[in-house]
Amino acid sequence: MDFYTVLWREMVVLRRTFYKFFASRLVSPLLYLVAFGWGLGRGLKMNGGNYLEFVVPGIIALSAMNTSFNAVGITLNMSRLYHKTLEEYLIAPISAGAFVLGEVLAGTVRGLLASLIILALAFLFGARLAVNGWFLLVVVLTCFLFAALGVVAAMTINSHEDMANFSTFVILPMSFLCGTFFSPDRLPGAVAYIIEALPLTHASYALRALARGGELLPLSLAVLAAYAVVLFLAGVAVVRKVR
């Protein structure tokens, strides 16, 4: 249960800054929903349905990725390089696995909260989405794997500028190309194959299928679970190396 100590500390921080967190999580999705719900989406159809209902699952996946990654990656990188508070954990009698699990779960909680905020806004904008346990599981898996990616990036990248570059070259392209705003099958062949291998694509696929009342996509769930396991183990490995 050592991971709980790390998670508890992060939850205390979240509680103290919750209103700022909540307000900041409203801005981007609200702009997306205004643009694609009242603007572009009002007269646009996608796959025979309302574009708003097509794009909302993608925006939820996008928010889960950005919030979870940034909550862990940027904070942990800053504490390691500048604030020097990471040493408190590294010298504490706590395993690398427990430390990583606590950080990743904290990022997952933040990502899940951000996703639920978007879901609530989408319903207010008139979107009709089917939300069930599988839907929430896909969101949690997405948050978990990108929080784990945040640990890997934070523990291996040695400057704040390079963290920003990582976001620019890795996170930003996924934001626009992985099925968030349009179907990846419209991309050229070679690019489409690469996009199909990325986790955010499968998060968007799975959430979109479930939101329409369809069945869970086993392949997408397997891809997300595989990324979650691999990135978590990679995070444990890099923390052990730093220690």
Beta strands, then each sheet from edge to edge (+ up, - down):
strand 1: 45-46
strand 2: 49-50
sheet 1: 1+ 2-
end
